[in-house]
Amino acid sequence: MDQQLNNIIQTNCGKRFDLSRAFPFARNLSAPYGAHNFAVYKANQCFYIKGYNTGTSDKVLDTFVLISENEAMQYLNNKGIS
């Protein structure tokens, strides 16, 4: 049950998503954790979510925001997957 709760995030606008059902298509999750970490997900077939680290070393991603499809594609084209 704890693992399932860890997959549910809330964006800055209050919308909740289960990231275990989302498709991550651009990310940098390298250690040590810090401001360079990010991930972009496509959820529910129409929402794009960017998760990023605000500088904490406790969690790889600590903030989530909804972004446009265009911005998501820019991450895919410019930053790729690592």
N, C-alpha and C positions, 0 to 999 in steps of 0.2 A: 504494500500500500504506500509506503514512504517513497518508493521509486516512482510510482504513478503520480504522486503529488509533486515531485521534483520536476516533472515534465510539463506541468501546467504553469503558464506564465501570464502576467497581466501587463498590457501595454500602458504607456503613459496616459492614454485616453480612457483606460478602464476596461477595455475589451480583453477577454480571457481566451487563451488558445492552449491546446494540448500539443506540444512540440513533438511528441512521439508520433503524431499523425501528420506532421508537416514535413516538407521536403527541403533539406538544407542544400542550397546550390552555390553559395560562396561563403568562405569562412577563413579565418586565421585564429586558431585556437591554441597556438604554441605557448609553451611555458617559458619563463615564469609569467603568471597572469599579470596583465596590466592594460594600459590604454590602447595597445596595438591589437587587442583581441576584438573580433567581431564575427557575426554570422548573419546571413540573410536566408530567410525561410519563405517558402510559399505554403500557405495554409488554407484549407477549405476551398481550394481551387481558385480563389480570387483575392486573397489578402497576402500582402508582402510584409514581412516583419524583419526589422533589423535589430539584432541584439548586440550590445557592445558593453565594454568594460569602462567604467568611469575612473579607473585608477586603483581599484581595490585588488588586493592579492588573495582575498578570501574565495572569490568565485570567478570563473572564467568570463561569464556574462552576467551583468547585474542590472541592466536597463534595456527595455524593449520598446520600440516605437513602430507604428505603421508607416510604411513608405509607399510611394507610387511604383507602378510596374516599371516605369522608365528608370527611376533611381535604382531599383533592384537589378535591372539589366546592366546598368553602368558598373555595379559591383561585380557582376559576372564577367563582363568584358575586361575590366581594368584590374581587378584584384584576384580573380580566380579562386581556386580551392587549394588550401595547403593543410 
